[in-house]
Amino acid sequence: MSKRGDAKKARRKKRQGAARVPAVIMDQLAAIPDGIVADLAEFDERITARDWTFDEEQSDDDYAVWFFEPSGAEVDDGLPVTSLWLDAAEDGAIVRVVLVGTTIQHPFTHAQLFEHLDSIETYRNGDQLPEFG
């Protein structure tokens, strides 16, 4: 095997070992260009460091989903917890967020998400909805 091939395998193995996204999902992503997989692993690391939880039950071949457990509430309508997901059809470029107790999707680039993440995380069911501009 070439040095380039060995380096590629080593990078993939390192990403898979460091990521909190389950290995089965990382394996499914193996056909996706390395840069996108690396971005997913980095995104997972950044978001889980802020107490978001990867949702293995809701995630599948099409979506990678995380939820923010501290926002959880009993709700009459909408999601019981603030959630965000990446869509494989969009190569994970857009992060979609739904705040607890709502059904409205808020699309963000990765940079925009991290600009607004404090207001997303502090939002609780019944609060005035943040404006993301």
N, C-alpha and C positions, 0 to 999 in steps of 0.2 A: 504494500500500500504506500502511496506517496506521502511525503511530509505534510502536504496540504490536507490530504484526507485524514491523516492522523490528528492534525490540529483541529480539524472540524469535529471529529469524533470526541476529542478531549473537551472542546468547548461545549458540545451538546451534553456530555456526561456531567460537566461541572454545573451547567444550568439545571439539569434535572436533579442533581443532588442538593442544590441550594434552594430550589423552589418549593413553596408550600402547596402548589397546585399538584394534585395527585399524579403519580407516575403514569397512570392509564391515560389521563388527559394529555400529558406531555407527549406520550407516545402517539396519540392521535394527531398531535400538532407537528409531528416529525416531517410531514410532507410540506409543511408551510416553510417559506424561506427563513433561514436562521435569524435574521434581524427581527422578524416579527415575534418569533418564539422568545428571543432574548428580551424583547420589550415586554412581553406578557409576564415573564419571570420577574423582571425588574418592577413592573407595576404591582404584581402580587406582593412582592417584598415590601414595597413602600406602603401599600394600603393595609396589609396585615400588621405592620408595625404601628399603625394607628388604631388598632383594635377592631378592624373589619375582619369578618370571617368568610372564608371561601365556602360557598354553598354547594357541597357535592351533590345534594339531591336535585337541585334546580339546574345545575350545570350539565351540559351535554356537548355533542359534536358542534352544535351551532352557537352556544352561548357559554360564557364563563361569568358566573354570578357571585357577588359578595353581598353581605348584609352587615348592618351596624347594630349589633345587639343592644347597646345602651339606649337606642331610640325606641325599642319595642314597646308596644302599647296595645291594649284591647281597643279595637276600632270597630265602628259600625260599617264603615266603607273604606275601601282602599287597602293598601298593604299594611300588615301589622308591624313592620319594621322598615326603616330606610334601606333601600337596596340599590345596587348599581350593577351593570353588566356590560360586557363587551360582546359584540356580534361578530362571528367568524366571517360572515358575508361582507363585513366592512373592514376586514383584517384587524379588528380591534382598535381602529383609529378613533372611533367615537365612543365615549363613555356615556351611557344612558343612566340617569338617576331618577328614582321615584321616591319621594319623601314619605315617611310613615303617615298613614291615614289619608293618602291621596292616590290618584291614579294618573296624574300628569307626568309625562316623561320630560326630563330636562337633558338635552344632549350637550355634551362638552367635549372639547379636545382634551387630551391628557393634561396639557399645561393649564387650561381653563379650570379643569376639575380641581387641581391642587391649589389654584387661586381661591376657589370658593369652598374648599373642603371644611374649613372651620365653621362657616354658617350652615353647611349641610349637616355636619355632625352635632351642632348645638340645637338644631331644629327638633322640636318635640310636637307630638300630635296636639292640634289645637292652637299652636303658636301662629302668629302672622307669618305667611309664607315669605321666605326671603326673595329678594329680587336679584336676579343674576346678571341683568343688563346685557 
